[in-house]
Amino acid sequence: MLLPVPALTCRADAKPEGQIGIRLVEAPEDRADDPRARAYIVDHVTPGTVIHRRIAVNNTSAKPRTLWLYAAGAEIKNRKFGFLPDQTANELSSWIVFDHPAVTLPPGGERVLRATIRVPRTAWKGERYAVMWAEARAPATEERNVQVNNRVGIRVYLDVGPGGEPPTDFRVDRIWAGRDAAGRPRLEAQVTNTGLRAVDVSGELRLSEGPGGTSAGPFKVTGGVTMAPDDVGRVEVLLDPSLPLGPWRADLELTSGRTTRTASGTVRFPAAPDTTAAVKLSRTAFLSPTVLLTGTGALAVAGGGYLIWRRARRTP
């Protein structure tokens, strides 16, 4: 069974002529507590499965816009979810079709479409990545000899194989307290994907038991990381330069979907710019998914489910 997904917006075009957006309308019932499944298509299926998902595209500009719908390949490389150039296909994108390859939307219009993923019976075991794109194309004019295409998309993480879904897991290996070259204190953590599926790690930091019994935060991780199985990556939290040096109790909580991991330690930020010191961890723990993934907090972690991409093409 599929459950409705709350509406999220996406800014796709910074130009005055308007914006386009795309979002999932529904998610599988068995992933109702997974914030990633509200923004991306995240699933595990057996070979021969056919998946249907409803998506909504919208046009918030003051003029009609035609959107072209297609799927293209993606990959996880250097701890980032990367898009293959233009409409470059891969195995997963070749399995995806839309009931309408193009739609024209009036100003302020929205339309719900259906995407279908047909997994061949001969598909090999493993996780694959793609993006479902909606693209608006602005042709070159006499005043502008550059064609500008704007597109927004939804990531697809599809694992294929017999039996149950492979586990999703990661761990916090170590933490450093530092100060960047501009003088801002920061906390950095090394994370390892110990599961068998890709993870999108984000989270927040809370500081307590500081000078005079003060507390600070929560501070959001400034840049999340996407990691394939066995990948090792880093996340960072940047803090205000006026933050006292400490000592502080630091509680770092990192999440990918329904999986949450925490690490704690006593932190003293160095005074000198461009310096780093290792933090001795006093605790690392696993949190039940229900601790974090409730209400609006779950949606906040899921933010960034829409991808923004822009390219310019010169006409002959």
C-alpha positions as a Python dict, from the first residue, in 0.01 Angstrom:
ca = {
    (1, 'M'): (0, 0, 0),
    (2, 'L'): (112, 355, -75),
    (3, 'L'): (73, 647, 165),
    (4, 'P'): (37, 1016, 70),
    (5, 'V'): (345, 1234, 107),
    (6, 'P'): (311, 1592, 240),
    (7, 'A'): (379, 1859, -22),
    (8, 'L'): (731, 1998, -36),
    (9, 'T'): (839, 2281, -262),
    (10, 'C'): (1143, 2314, -484),
    (11, 'R'): (1304, 2626, -624),
    (12, 'A'): (1432, 2533, -968),
    (13, 'D'): (1484, 2856, -1156),
    (14, 'A'): (1621, 3173, -1002),
    (15, 'K'): (1523, 3378, -1305),
    (16, 'P'): (1220, 3613, -1280),
    (17, 'E'): (1015, 3416, -1533),
    (18, 'G'): (931, 3162, -1262),
    (19, 'Q'): (994, 2828, -1106),
    (20, 'I'): (924, 2463, -1164),
    (21, 'G'): (898, 2188, -908),
    (22, 'I'): (862, 1814, -869),
    (23, 'R'): (768, 1600, -570),
    (24, 'L'): (657, 1252, -472),
    (25, 'V'): (285, 1218, -404),
    (26, 'E'): (307, 884, -224),
    (27, 'A'): (547, 649, -48),
    (28, 'P'): (526, 278, 43),
    (29, 'E'): (333, 201, 362),
    (30, 'D'): (622, -6, 495),
    (31, 'R'): (840, 307, 479),
    (32, 'A'): (599, 544, 650),
    (33, 'D'): (861, 616, 918),
    (34, 'D'): (1143, 674, 667),
    (35, 'P'): (1195, 1044, 582),
    (36, 'R'): (1413, 955, 283),
    (37, 'A'): (1115, 774, 126),
    (38, 'R'): (915, 1099, 145),
    (39, 'A'): (1166, 1282, -72),
    (40, 'Y'): (1330, 1006, -277),
    (41, 'I'): (1225, 670, -417),
    (42, 'V'): (1399, 424, -185),
    (43, 'D'): (1300, 61, -223),
    (44, 'H'): (1406, -304, -227),
    (45, 'V'): (1240, -539, -477),
    (46, 'T'): (1285, -881, -631),
    (47, 'P'): (1360, -928, -1003),
    (48, 'G'): (1047, -900, -1217),
    (49, 'T'): (878, -644, -989),
    (50, 'V'): (682, -352, -1139),
    (51, 'I'): (667, -32, -930),
    (52, 'H'): (423, 255, -984),
    (53, 'R'): (475, 593, -818),
    (54, 'R'): (272, 911, -856),
    (55, 'I'): (467, 1235, -885),
    (56, 'A'): (348, 1594, -909),
    (57, 'V'): (506, 1863, -1126),
    (58, 'N'): (420, 2230, -1089),
    (59, 'N'): (472, 2568, -1250),
    (60, 'T'): (471, 2875, -1027),
    (61, 'S'): (565, 3118, -1303),
    (62, 'A'): (334, 3374, -1460),
    (63, 'K'): (332, 3204, -1799),
    (64, 'P'): (272, 2851, -1932),
    (65, 'R'): (567, 2616, -1912),
    (66, 'T'): (622, 2285, -2091),
    (67, 'L'): (807, 2024, -1888),
    (68, 'W'): (977, 1719, -2036),
    (69, 'L'): (986, 1409, -1815),
    (70, 'Y'): (1265, 1152, -1841),
    (71, 'A'): (1498, 940, -1629),
    (72, 'A'): (1876, 955, -1641),
    (73, 'G'): (2157, 774, -1468),
    (74, 'A'): (2324, 862, -1140),
    (75, 'E'): (2613, 731, -933),
    (76, 'I'): (2768, 770, -590),
    (77, 'K'): (3123, 889, -632),
    (78, 'N'): (3358, 1067, -392),
    (79, 'R'): (3085, 1054, -126),
    (80, 'K'): (2839, 1246, -339),
    (81, 'F'): (2523, 1153, -528),
    (82, 'G'): (2619, 1257, -880),
    (83, 'F'): (2414, 1294, -1197),
    (84, 'L'): (2540, 1153, -1525),
    (85, 'P'): (2570, 1423, -1796),
    (86, 'D'): (2256, 1546, -1972),
    (87, 'Q'): (2025, 1250, -2043),
    (88, 'T'): (2292, 981, -2011),
    (89, 'A'): (2120, 654, -1927),
    (90, 'N'): (2221, 366, -1705),
    (91, 'E'): (2059, 31, -1628),
    (92, 'L'): (1809, 167, -1375),
    (93, 'S'): (1704, 470, -1581),
    (94, 'S'): (1631, 237, -1874),
    (95, 'W'): (1369, 65, -1659),
    (96, 'I'): (1177, 390, -1588),
    (97, 'V'): (899, 532, -1804),
    (98, 'F'): (637, 806, -1756),
    (99, 'D'): (275, 797, -1861),
    (100, 'H'): (329, 1140, -2021),
    (101, 'P'): (676, 1231, -2156),
    (102, 'A'): (583, 1601, -2164),
    (103, 'V'): (316, 1823, -2007),
    (104, 'T'): (227, 2190, -2048),
    (105, 'L'): (123, 2362, -1727),
    (106, 'P'): (-63, 2693, -1701),
    (107, 'P'): (64, 2964, -1466),
    (108, 'G'): (41, 2828, -1112),
    (109, 'G'): (-60, 2486, -1246),
    (110, 'E'): (19, 2142, -1111),
    (111, 'R'): (-32, 1795, -1258),
    (112, 'V'): (2, 1448, -1114),
    (113, 'L'): (176, 1191, -1335),
    (114, 'R'): (269, 827, -1296),
    (115, 'A'): (617, 683, -1321),
    (116, 'T'): (664, 310, -1371),
    (117, 'I'): (978, 109, -1293),
    (118, 'R'): (986, -235, -1457),
    (119, 'V'): (1262, -450, -1313),
    (120, 'P'): (1363, -732, -1553),
    (121, 'R'): (1338, -1087, -1426),
    (122, 'T'): (1703, -1128, -1523),
    (123, 'A'): (1823, -828, -1316),
    (124, 'W'): (2135, -889, -1112),
    (125, 'K'): (2147, -841, -736),
    (126, 'G'): (2259, -496, -619),
    (127, 'E'): (2164, -133, -557),
    (128, 'R'): (2126, 107, -848),
    (129, 'Y'): (2082, 486, -873),
    (130, 'A'): (1900, 719, -1111),
    (131, 'V'): (1706, 1046, -1120),
    (132, 'M'): (1356, 1120, -1246),
    (133, 'W'): (1384, 1462, -1410),
    (134, 'A'): (1137, 1733, -1509),
    (135, 'E'): (1300, 1983, -1746),
    (136, 'A'): (1193, 2322, -1878),
    (137, 'R'): (1371, 2444, -2191),
    (138, 'A'): (1410, 2811, -2275),
    (139, 'P'): (1511, 2842, -2643),
    (140, 'A'): (1761, 3092, -2770),
    (141, 'T'): (1625, 3427, -2889),
    (142, 'E'): (1755, 3721, -3087),
    (143, 'E'): (1848, 3891, -2761),
    (144, 'R'): (2003, 3579, -2612),
    (145, 'N'): (2186, 3321, -2820),
    (146, 'V'): (2212, 3075, -2533),
    (147, 'Q'): (1955, 2803, -2470),
    (148, 'V'): (1902, 2756, -2097),
    (149, 'N'): (1755, 2433, -1962),
    (150, 'N'): (1643, 2407, -1602),
    (151, 'R'): (1553, 2077, -1442),
    (152, 'V'): (1451, 1939, -1106),
    (153, 'G'): (1444, 1575, -1008),
    (154, 'I'): (1381, 1299, -758),
    (155, 'R'): (1655, 1057, -666),
    (156, 'V'): (1596, 683, -703),
    (157, 'Y'): (1776, 431, -481),
    (158, 'L'): (1661, 85, -591),
    (159, 'D'): (1802, -236, -450),
    (160, 'V'): (1725, -559, -637),
    (161, 'G'): (1761, -907, -499),
    (162, 'P'): (1589, -1206, -343),
    (163, 'G'): (1487, -1225, 21),
    (164, 'G'): (1474, -938, 267),
    (165, 'E'): (1618, -590, 224),
    (166, 'P'): (1992, -559, 294),
    (167, 'P'): (2068, -371, 618),
    (168, 'T'): (2129, 3, 632),
    (169, 'D'): (2387, 105, 891),
    (170, 'F'): (2676, 340, 960),
    (171, 'R'): (2899, 433, 1251),
    (172, 'V'): (3071, 743, 1387),
    (173, 'D'): (3442, 657, 1401),
    (174, 'R'): (3595, 971, 1550),
    (175, 'I'): (3540, 1341, 1608),
    (176, 'W'): (3768, 1644, 1584),
    (177, 'A'): (3720, 1992, 1731),
    (178, 'G'): (3885, 2267, 1533),
    (179, 'R'): (3881, 2618, 1404),
    (180, 'D'): (3888, 2702, 1034),
    (181, 'A'): (4112, 2957, 864),
    (182, 'A'): (3843, 3225, 910),
    (183, 'G'): (3837, 3167, 1287),
    (184, 'R'): (3504, 2981, 1311),
    (185, 'P'): (3493, 2687, 1553),
    (186, 'R'): (3386, 2363, 1394),
    (187, 'L'): (3324, 2000, 1477),
    (188, 'E'): (3409, 1731, 1223),
    (189, 'A'): (3320, 1362, 1236),
    (190, 'Q'): (3438, 1063, 1036),
    (191, 'V'): (3158, 825, 938),
    (192, 'T'): (3177, 477, 783),
    (193, 'N'): (2893, 309, 593),
    (194, 'T'): (2889, -37, 753),
    (195, 'G'): (2565, -149, 587),
    (196, 'L'): (2482, -285, 244),
    (197, 'R'): (2284, 15, 112),
    (198, 'A'): (2374, 375, 37),
    (199, 'V'): (2320, 630, 314),
    (200, 'D'): (2254, 1007, 309),
    (201, 'V'): (2395, 1125, 640),
    (202, 'S'): (2284, 1454, 795),
    (203, 'G'): (2221, 1557, 1154),
    (204, 'E'): (2279, 1807, 1430),
    (205, 'L'): (2505, 1892, 1722),
    (206, 'R'): (2404, 1997, 2074),
    (207, 'L'): (2644, 2154, 2322),
    (208, 'S'): (2580, 2147, 2698),
    (209, 'E'): (2761, 2176, 3032),
    (210, 'G'): (2958, 2467, 2890),
    (211, 'P'): (3120, 2759, 3077),
    (212, 'G'): (2883, 2873, 3351),
    (213, 'G'): (2654, 2577, 3281),
    (214, 'T'): (2554, 2714, 2939),
    (215, 'S'): (2408, 2517, 2649),
    (216, 'A'): (2401, 2588, 2276),
    (217, 'G'): (2235, 2442, 1970),
    (218, 'P'): (2111, 2242, 1803),
    (219, 'F'): (2344, 2323, 1512),
    (220, 'K'): (2275, 2155, 1179),
    (221, 'V'): (2540, 1960, 993),
    (222, 'T'): (2644, 2211, 725),
    (223, 'G'): (2699, 1956, 453),
    (224, 'G'): (2563, 1604, 452),
    (225, 'V'): (2737, 1317, 280),
    (226, 'T'): (2612, 1032, 59),
    (227, 'M'): (2807, 710, 92),
    (228, 'A'): (2795, 376, -85),
    (229, 'P'): (2860, 62, 123),
    (230, 'D'): (3210, 60, 278),
    (231, 'D'): (3262, 429, 200),
    (232, 'V'): (3426, 650, 463),
    (233, 'G'): (3325, 1016, 469),
    (234, 'R'): (3318, 1325, 688),
    (235, 'V'): (3050, 1563, 805),
    (236, 'E'): (3104, 1907, 952),
    (237, 'V'): (2923, 2148, 1183),
    (238, 'L'): (3028, 2515, 1166),
    (239, 'L'): (2965, 2729, 1474),
    (240, 'D'): (2957, 3098, 1562),
    (241, 'P'): (3300, 3262, 1613),
    (242, 'S'): (3178, 3407, 1943),
    (243, 'L'): (3118, 3063, 2094),
    (244, 'P'): (3328, 3016, 2414),
    (245, 'L'): (3617, 2772, 2388),
    (246, 'G'): (3469, 2536, 2643),
    (247, 'P'): (3490, 2277, 2772),
    (248, 'W'): (3154, 2158, 2638),
    (249, 'R'): (2972, 1829, 2634),
    (250, 'A'): (2912, 1762, 2265),
    (251, 'D'): (2630, 1531, 2153),
    (252, 'L'): (2635, 1460, 1780),
    (253, 'E'): (2330, 1290, 1630),
    (254, 'L'): (2352, 1168, 1269),
    (255, 'T'): (2068, 1019, 1067),
    (256, 'S'): (2003, 849, 735),
    (257, 'G'): (1641, 756, 687),
    (258, 'R'): (1533, 537, 977),
    (259, 'T'): (1887, 484, 1105),
    (260, 'T'): (2028, 716, 1374),
    (261, 'R'): (2369, 702, 1538),
    (262, 'T'): (2505, 926, 1814),
    (263, 'A'): (2844, 1008, 1959),
    (264, 'S'): (2934, 1216, 2265),
    (265, 'G'): (3251, 1362, 2413),
    (266, 'T'): (3403, 1656, 2596),
    (267, 'V'): (3511, 1927, 2353),
    (268, 'R'): (3739, 2226, 2392),
    (269, 'F'): (3771, 2431, 2074),
    (270, 'P'): (4123, 2553, 1995),
    (271, 'A'): (4184, 2927, 1997),
    (272, 'A'): (4422, 2940, 1700),
    (273, 'P'): (4282, 2948, 1344),
    (274, 'D'): (4331, 2650, 1116),
    (275, 'T'): (4393, 2402, 1398),
    (276, 'T'): (4231, 2070, 1490),
    (277, 'A'): (4234, 1842, 1795),
    (278, 'A'): (4093, 1491, 1834),
    (279, 'V'): (3802, 1444, 2075),
    (280, 'K'): (3792, 1141, 2304),
    (281, 'L'): (3450, 985, 2265),
    (282, 'S'): (3271, 902, 2588),
    (283, 'R'): (2974, 734, 2421),
    (284, 'T'): (2852, 606, 2089),
    (285, 'A'): (2503, 467, 2067),
    (286, 'F'): (2225, 345, 1843),
    (287, 'L'): (1891, 525, 1866),
    (288, 'S'): (1560, 365, 1787),
    (289, 'P'): (1430, 513, 1460),
    (290, 'T'): (1118, 636, 1640),
    (291, 'V'): (1323, 862, 1868),
    (292, 'L'): (1404, 1106, 1589),
    (293, 'L'): (1171, 1031, 1305),
    (294, 'T'): (848, 1181, 1429),
    (295, 'G'): (644, 1476, 1315),
    (296, 'T'): (805, 1772, 1147),
    (297, 'G'): (1150, 1677, 1277),
    (298, 'A'): (1156, 1384, 1038),
    (299, 'L'): (1072, 1605, 743),
    (300, 'A'): (1344, 1850, 838),
    (301, 'V'): (1602, 1574, 816),
    (302, 'A'): (1460, 1474, 479),
    (303, 'G'): (1512, 1821, 336),
    (304, 'G'): (1708, 1837, 13),
    (305, 'G'): (1508, 1562, -150),
    (306, 'Y'): (1480, 1771, -461),
    (307, 'L'): (1776, 1823, -685),
    (308, 'I'): (1852, 2147, -865),
    (309, 'W'): (2054, 2150, -1181),
    (310, 'R'): (2109, 2406, -1452),
    (311, 'R'): (2299, 2409, -1779),
    (312, 'A'): (2345, 2647, -2069),
    (313, 'R'): (2382, 2539, -2428),
    (314, 'R'): (2500, 2765, -2706),
    (315, 'T'): (2316, 2739, -3035),
    (316, 'P'): (2512, 2736, -3363),
}
